[in-house]
Amino acid sequence: MPEIEHNSVYRQKKIVEILKMLHEGGSFDEAKRIFDSTFSSVDVSEITSAERELIGSGLNPMEIQRLCNVHAAVFKGSINPGSGDSVEEVPGHPVAVIKLENTVITSLLDDELLPVLKKWQQSSNDATPSAQDQSYLQRMKTALSDLLTIDKHYQRKENLIFPIMDRYGITAPPKVMWGVDDDIRGWIKDALRLVNTEPTPPKYDIEAAIEKARKDIEEMIFKEEQILLPMVSEVFTPDDWALIQSESADIGYTLIPEPLPWQPSERDYAEAAKRKPSKMAQELNAMAQSMADEQDLANKQHIAEPESDAAPVIPDDLKAKKDDPAAINALPLHLRAEMGQVQAEQPAKEDARAQINVNISKQPATKKKEMPEFVKQMLADEAAKPASKRRPRITESHLEIGADNHATIVMPTGDLDLNQLTGLFSVLPVDVTFVDANDIVRWFSDNGERIFPRTRAVIGRAVVNCHPPKSMDKVQKILDDFRSGAQDHADFWIDLHGTKKVYIRYFAVHDTKGTYLGCLEVSQDITEIQKLDGEKRL
């Protein structure tokens, strides 16, 4: 290999050149030839840095998602294995659990679903299927139902690993992978729907759906084990892995029983302390520090009452990072806009929205579903209410500490201690999440039966990154409108898994002076409520 290969700037430039060639419709074989003639191997960090550079230059993340399998194929066989600690192979460690699930998923595909599909394809095409054909079809139904539980594997990745990656400034891979995860879920559901359809669709249709799911799953396993896990192993701490392990059981596992309990040992902490910063860790260090500082932001900043002609309020913590591009990139978009990092001639909320729209592909317009009658009636009743003045507050909310150090939260409508407040939130028949004025997730309720999974890993994360790429622009628009006062609530309802009707409402939260404090998300399973008829009195 030429000496110039060891020049990191040249290597980065060459990888970006290869990826650009692919995204502009260039030949895969030519891209592979250039790579093979230039590199003997490549680090995970070099690939992800190149993808970040492409996204930063305006390339749509959805385009990278579309071709990420091609990226993997170009670099396949040449990616350095990295220097992850052997502790990650200990049973119960989240890395070991992910790899074990991938092994079982691969076995389900290679040892059951695909062989049975082949036998079924080779059987007769009689109008009346034989008992053997029916047996094959039933086995495919069972295998696809089992495969659908891959959702838990992906949910743990999306709700536990991705949020921690955010803290270290690793934001591009989650955007790409989450979109592919959703595609895989869709392909499995399509295949399962086809095998359950009567009369049975053409064999080719079923084969095509299963084959697409298989291909994407195998590519995702490769990307998880050869790219994602080596990447995060270079930067995650033992405490990060402990948090992932402690929250995993609430989401569940794919095709394996609950793993052995794992906790970091003194040796793990000692090994992590001795670990030399990798090139990626050095690159992301500034971002990590920025995110760590932001954890304390709520305790340090004072959000001034908004004035029509006032300049944006930028916390001192953020002003200090004004000249640090890596730290700025880790912040929510509206804060970046206020700090002049995007077009200054438009309001901050418009800049943030415009920047997101550059990176997120527009979804084709679809016909809106008719609003259910019960929702129409609720909104009509609310609109018909006469305007009423808020009763004067007898007292402002405050905290009282008694002589026995017992804390009481005093509010205008009553008093609660911390135990009572915690107990109250634990039995709410709705799921509640609070996002602060800077669009950072600060708190969520947990009654043990949440509709959508939430983990402690999302605390401190920009809420827009808690959603798949296709939803980011919609989420940002709601938050921008709440911040500007364009609207004070937004309502949605969905059919979840074909079994639940879920009503989701977002509310702008303000203090008594009208200062915007954040957004409250309230989700409720209304399936049984819709079935109510007549009345039941006490």
KOLRO-638607 format. One line per 3 residues: number of its first residue (from 1); their letters; for each residue y, z, x of C-alpha. Coordinates in steps of 0.001 Angstrom, whole numbers, padded with zeros to 6 digits. Each point is the difference from the previous one (the first is absolute). Layout:
NUM) a) Y:Z:X; ...
END
This chain:
1) mpe) 000000:000000:000000; 003510:-000722:001290; 002028:002935:001283
4) ieh) 002591:-000577:-002701; -002555:001211:-002572; 000810:003532:001141
7) nsv) 003647:-000388:-001005; 000316:001831:-003323; 003059:-001998:-001100
10) yrq) -001809:-003273:000601; -003139:001240:-001770; 001997:001094:-003053
13) kki) 001857:-003324:-000096; -003261:-001962:000238; -001715:001970:-002793
16) vei) 003017:-000488:-002273; -000099:-003717:000843; -003683:-000209:-000993
19) lkm) 000551:001861:-003277; 003024:-002145:-000858; -002096:-003110:000589
22) lhe) -002587:001230:-002506; 002627:000940:-002615; 001639:-003415:000333
25) ggs) -003297:-001735:-000804; -001082:-000681:003565; -003585:-000618:001023
28) fde) -002246:003042:000253; -001971:-001635:002820; 003180:-000680:001960
31) akr) 001194:003598:-000488; -003386:001271:001138; 000090:-002309:003042
34) ifd) 003466:001238:001029; -001093:003617:-000389; -003232:-000443:001963
37) stf) 001791:-001828:002816; 002737:002647:000238; -001751:003344:-000588
40) ssv) -003260:001580:001003; 000630:002871:-002413; 002706:001407:-002242
43) dvs) 000974:003494:-001104; 000246:000968:-003665; 003581:001096:000620
46) eit) 000927:-003490:001225; -001254:-001635:-003213; 001743:002483:-002294
49) sae) 003236:-000202:002025; -000057:-003765:-000392; -000529:000302:-003752
52) rel) 002868:002515:-000200; 002222:-002455:001880; -000872:-002767:-002467
55) igs) 000767:002221:-002997; 003234:001144:001643; 001030:-003643:000399
58) gln) -000351:-000530:-003757; -003638:-001089:-000429; -001381:001150:-003336
61) pme) -002669:002739:000449; -001965:-001710:-002771; -000248:-003062:002280
64) iqr) -001416:002133:002794; -002426:001479:-002522; -001097:-003500:-001005
67) lcn) -000855:-000936:003579; -001043:003363:001439; -003662:-001081:-000074
70) vha) 001018:-002988:002127; 001763:002366:002412; -003155:002075:000280
73) avf) -002099:-003119:000639; 002295:-001199:002803; -000158:003337:001845
76) kgs) -003586:000886:-000939; -002100:000969:002999; 003045:000483:002234
79) inp) 001493:003213:-001356; -000157:002901:002437; -002069:002886:-001403
82) gsg) 002714:002535:000826; -000445:003515:001333; -000593:002084:-003088
85) dsv) -001392:003498:000503; -003709:000466:-000657; 000887:002821:-002398
88) eev) 000683:-002719:-002577; -003722:-000777:-000067; -000884:003582:-000984
91) pgh) -001564:000118:-003500; 002648:000952:-002543; 002939:-001328:002023
94) pva) 001942:-002474:-002202; -000629:-002844:002457; -003734:000654:-000028
97) vik) 000065:000168:-003812; 001790:-003358:-000311; -002475:-001639:002379
100) len) -002974:001528:-001838; 001286:-001348:-003312; 000463:-003419:001582
103) tvi) -003599:000091:001232; -001286:000799:-003498; 002254:-002632:-001595
106) tsl) -001310:-002593:002461; -003577:000995:-000819; 000688:-000302:-003736
109) ldd) 001264:-003547:000559; -002572:-001202:002547; -003118:001821:-001205
112) ell) 000443:-000113:-003773; 002780:-002042:-001613; -000188:-003179:002077
115) pvl) -003838:-000247:000197; -000299:000566:-003762; 002746:-002555:-000664
118) kkw) -001930:-002550:002094; -003267:000649:-001874; 001813:-000267:-003331
121) qqs) 001601:-003307:001042; -003380:-001426:000982; -001674:000995:-003283
124) snd) -000316:-002338:-002982; 002979:-001062:-002079; -001822:000242:-003316
127) atp) 002088:000697:-003081; -002034:003155:-000517; -000012:002054:003218
130) saq) -003312:001406:001156; -000654:003702:000369; 000354:-000457:003769
133) dqs) 003401:-001665:-000419; 001163:002819:-002249; -001155:002493:002622
136) ylq) 001991:-001816:002703; 003083:-000078:-002214; -000294:003711:-000746
139) rmk) -000292:000795:003705; 003175:-002007:000683; 001804:001914:-002749
142) tal) -001063:003293:001565; 000921:-001109:003529; 003441:-001220:-001092
145) sdl) 000619:003236:-001924; -000848:001913:003180; 002206:-002312:002034
148) lti) 002920:000672:-002337; 000052:003585:001279; 001540:-001489:003175
151) dkh) 003199:000873:-001861; -000392:003613:001217; -000313:-001178:003599
154) yqr) 003213:-001996:-000368; 001819:002757:-001917; -000614:002454:002838
157) ken) 001352:-002543:002463; 003056:-000771:-002160; 000829:003577:-001017
160) lif) -000927:001883:003182; 000049:-002262:003057; 002862:-002329:-000962
163) pim) 002512:002828:-000687; -000653:001511:003433; 000338:-003426:001604
166) dry) 003422:-000157:-001642; 001039:003184:001804; -000709:-001710:003310
169) git) 001890:-003120:-001021; -003138:-002137:-000410; 001041:-001731:-003217
172) app) -001099:-003649:000257; -003828:000454:-000017; 000000:002138:-003189
175) kvm) 002014:-002653:-001856; -002483:-002676:000974; -003201:001998:-000486
178) wgv) 000946:001471:-003380; 000477:-003477:-001415; -003414:-001113:001284
181) ddd) -001608:003165:-001394; 001355:-000928:-003430; -001363:-003537:000375
184) irg) -003465:001373:000809; 000083:002311:-003010; 000878:-003019:-002132
187) wik) -002830:-002157:001351; -002603:002716:-000618; 001274:000508:-003558
190) dal) -000141:-003756:-000611; -003588:-000195:001233; -001024:003020:-002085
193) rlv) 001647:-001489:-003090; -001860:-003285:000513; -003470:001561:000344
196) nte) 000649:002035:-003155; 001158:-003012:-002032; -002300:-001392:-002686
199) ptp) -001132:-002696:000061; -000265:000149:003773; 002583:-002293:001692
202) pky) -001074:-002756:002417; -001702:001357:003096; 002556:-001694:002239
205) die) 002872:002013:-001548; -001781:003285:000623; -000963:-001022:003538
208) aai) 003614:-000977:000801; 001398:003350:-001187; -002605:002048:001880
211) eka) 000398:-002091:003142; 003785:000425:-000012; -000341:003773:-000393
214) rkd) -002576:000121:002803; 002148:-001998:002402; 003132:002069:-000580
217) iee) -001907:003308:000207; -001595:-000941:003305; 003365:-001081:001413
220) mif) 001572:003278:-001167; -002774:002020:001673; 000736:-001870:003226
223) kee) 003740:000681:-000299; -000561:003689:-000822; -002363:000644:002907
226) qil) 001475:-002312:002639; 003704:000222:-000821; 000990:002812:-002391
229) lpm) -002116:002874:001320; 000614:-000679:003725; 003718:-000303:-000776
232) vse) 000341:003316:-001841; -002336:001778:002422; 002616:-000579:002690
235) vft) 002716:001840:-001921; -001564:002338:-002604; -000267:003669:000944
238) pdd) -002861:002411:-000818; 002222:001453:-002749; 000421:-003486:-001508
241) wal) -003771:-000457:-000155; -000408:003527:-001422; 002412:-000843:-002822
244) iqs) -001904:-003215:-000772; -003316:001868:-000043; 001307:002783:-002257
247) esa) 001345:-002425:-002606; -002858:-002524:000018; -002385:001762:-002379
250) dig) 002554:-000097:-002830; -000026:-003806:000135; -003725:-000355:000645
253) ytl) -002300:-002065:002190; -001707:-003381:-000245; -003787:-000014:-000210
256) ipe) -000451:003125:002132; -000260:003717:-000877; 002850:002319:000936
259) plp) -000001:000120:003819; -000503:003076:002145; 003157:002107:000297
262) wqp) 002060:-000740:003092; 002939:001816:001557; 001647:-000627:003366
265) ser) -001166:002325:002752; 001898:001466:002927; -001574:-002733:002119
268) dya) 001425:-002651:-002344; 003507:001405:000405; -000448:000254:003769
271) eaa) -001237:-003595:000269; 002853:-001233:-002188; 002533:001823:002193
274) krk) -001405:-001688:003117; -000062:-003446:-001595; 002449:-002309:001725
277) psk) 002384:-001841:-002309; -001218:-003529:-000568; 002335:-002976:000025
280) maq) 000011:000175:-003787; 000727:003728:-000018; 002955:-000524:002317
283) eln) 001306:-002822:-002166; -000266:002081:-003157; 001160:003334:001438
286) ama) 003601:-000400:-001152; -001141:-000849:-003515; -002311:002995:-000077
289) qsm) 002800:002327:001055; 002268:-001473:-002655; -002577:000620:-002698
292) ade) -000590:003549:001269; 003735:000687:-000124; 000153:-001367:-003522
295) qdl) -002456:002679:-001159; 002836:002508:000382; 002643:-002292:-001452
298) ank) 000065:001668:-003404; 000801:003361:001596; 002805:-001344:002196
301) qhi) 001907:-002580:-002012; 002553:000481:-002735; 000234:-002786:-002551
304) aep) 003612:-000254:-001156; 000956:-000593:-003606; 000317:-003790:-000376
307) esd) 003481:-001452:-000219; 000746:-003575:-000925; 001967:-000732:003184
310) aap) -001812:002369:002350; -001773:-001294:003078; -003800:000435:000081
313) vip) -001117:003476:001062; -002150:-000332:003132; -001651:003227:001227
316) ddl) 000835:001071:003547; -003687:-000320:000916; 000137:-003694:-000793
319) kak) 003369:-000628:001646; -001524:001218:003257; -002616:-002757:-000272
322) kdd) 002489:-002769:-000728; -000723:-001758:003303; -003776:000451:-000162
325) paa) -001495:-003116:-001707; -003496:001493:-000127; 001225:003144:-001746
328) ina) 002113:-002007:-002450; -002944:-002234:-000944; -001986:003064:-001077
331) lpl) 002590:000924:-002680; 000104:-001082:-003655; 001860:-003257:-000473
334) hlr) 003010:001376:-001884; 000764:002405:002873; -000295:-002861:002459
337) aem) 002450:-001921:-002180; 002481:002880:-000032; -000186:000182:003787
340) gqv) 000953:-003665:000284; -003421:-001273:001021; -000008:-002666:-002712
343) qae) 002721:-002212:-001474; 003146:002087:-000415; 001810:-002207:-002458
346) qpa) -002192:001079:-002929; -000673:003452:-001469; -002742:001929:001751
349) ked) -002413:-000221:-002905; 000367:-003760:-000163; -000559:-000328:003757
352) ara) -003160:002062:-000151; -001328:-001949:-002945; 000835:-003324:001639
355) qin) -001758:000997:003183; -003120:000992:-001903; 000037:-003233:-001947
358) vni) -000012:-001929:003273; -003235:001698:000981; -001790:000196:-003328
361) skq) -001085:-003149:-001785; 001180:-000496:-003542; -002686:000359:-002599
364) pat) -000262:-002847:-002527; 001674:000754:-003269; -002447:001206:-002598
367) kkk) 000379:000548:-003677; 000826:003622:-000686; -002446:001920:-002122
370) emp) 001211:001149:-003358; 001311:003553:000045; -002358:002310:-001933
373) efv) 001381:001186:-003331; -000134:003678:000973; 002206:-000705:003033
376) kqm) 002459:-001992:-002114; 000224:002907:-002419; 000507:002561:002791
379) lad) 002803:-002034:001529; 001585:-000643:-003403; -000083:003712:-000860
382) eaa) 001567:000843:003355; 002759:-002582:-000435; 000739:001247:-003532
385) kpa) 000651:003569:001103; 003689:000937:-000364; 001836:000716:003212
388) skr) 000190:003729:000540; 001855:002063:002506; -002040:002004:002458
391) rpr) 000157:003691:-000711; 002101:001884:002550; -002112:001550:002704
394) ite) -000123:003750:-000056; -001047:000053:003632; -000604:-002462:002789
397) shl) -003477:-000313:001470; -000559:002232:003004; -002612:002007:001856
400) eig) -000116:003800:-000140; -001898:002131:002513; -000826:003513:-001228
403) adn) -000254:003170:002026; -003763:-000592:000198; 000616:-003516:001381
406) hat) -001215:-001465:-003300; 001705:-003377:-000549; 001227:-001000:-003464
409) ivm) 001355:-003442:-000841; 002829:000527:-002479; 000790:-003025:-002181
412) ptg) 002350:-000499:-002955; -002917:000131:-002447; -002064:002803:001516
415) dld) -001522:001499:003120; -003277:-000724:001795; -001584:001359:003139
418) lnq) -001794:-002293:002466; -003472:000832:-001328; 001047:-000826:-003546
421) ltg) 001685:-003234:001051; -003037:-001076:002036; -002319:000829:-002894
424) lfs) 002189:-001903:-002438; -000095:-003161:002111; -003778:000283:000411
427) vlp) -000648:-000356:-003752; 002542:-002653:-000947; -001775:-002681:-002096
430) vdv) 001919:-002661:001957; 000186:-001052:003648; 003434:000572:001533
433) tfv) 001382:-001247:003323; 003513:000607:001348; 001752:-002406:002383
436) dan) 003284:001195:001523; 003365:-001777:000171; -001039:-001725:003232
439) div) -003115:-001463:-001679; -002317:002393:001881; -003003:001582:-001777
442) rwf) 000559:003771:-000074; -002434:001501:-002510; -002744:-000761:-002526
445) sdn) -001871:002031:-002584; -003769:000385:-000003; -001936:001196:-003025
448) ger) -003324:-001014:001561; -000292:-003153:-002101; 002716:-002338:001245
451) ifp) 000056:-003540:-001380; 001113:-001493:003315; -001002:001622:003308
454) rtr) 002638:001900:001948; -000512:001661:003363; 002164:002257:002145
457) avi) 000195:-002850:002495; 002562:-001743:-002244; 002477:002894:000264
460) gra) 002938:-001226:002084; -000940:-003660:-000463; 002353:-002670:-001341
463) vvn) -001259:-000476:-003559; 000263:-003787:000140; -002731:000052:002681
466) chp) -002300:001890:-002390; -000432:-003201:-002030; -001768:-003284:000725
469) pks) 002257:-002816:001272; 000053:-001821:-003344; 001657:003044:-001647
472) mdk) 002526:000946:002686; 002925:-002022:-001328; -000434:001397:-003522
475) vqk) -000109:003596:001263; 003081:-000529:002153; 001943:-001508:-002904
478) ild) -000696:003021:-002206; 001168:002389:002726; 003093:-002087:000743
481) dfr) 000918:-000079:-003694; -000480:003766:-000283; 002195:000549:003041
484) sga) 002765:-002296:-001301; -000235:001278:-003591; -001024:-003402:-001390
487) qdh) -002852:001734:-001856; -001307:003536:-000368; -003645:-000602:-000873
490) adf) -002692:-002696:000128; -003224:-000141:-002043; -003306:-001773:000636
493) wid) -003492:000132:-001500; -003235:-001389:001420; -003694:-000308:-000835
496) lhg) -001742:001845:002837; -003550:-001109:000818; -000333:-001250:-003564
499) tkk) -000562:003553:-001234; 003390:001739:000034; 003445:-000733:-001359
502) vyi) 002480:001527:002457; 003685:000532:-000800; 002218:000164:003119
505) ryf) 003651:001055:-000175; 002632:000286:002708; 003118:002157:-000453
508) avh) 003181:000256:002082; 000655:003661:000885; 003554:001343:000374
511) dtk) 001538:003415:000576; 002592:001594:-002290; 002800:-001912:001752
514) gty) -001704:-003366:-000467; -001126:-000387:003606; -003159:-002086:000271
517) lgc) -002864:002175:001264; -002920:-002386:-000252; -002654:-001454:-002265
520) lev) -002670:001741:-002095; -003170:-001953:-000755; -002024:001199:-003008
523) sqd) -003415:-001540:-000727; -002133:000841:-003026; -003389:-001128:-001295
526) ite) 000806:-000749:-003654; -003391:-001453:-000954; -000941:002899:-002279
529) iqk) 003565:000430:-001264; -000083:-003541:-001358; -003049:000917:-002070
532) ldg) 001728:002879:-001829; 000277:-000377:-003758; 001419:002230:-002689
535) ekr) 000920:003470:001187; -001492:003276:001197; 002115:003076:-000646
538) l) -000205:003528:001361
END
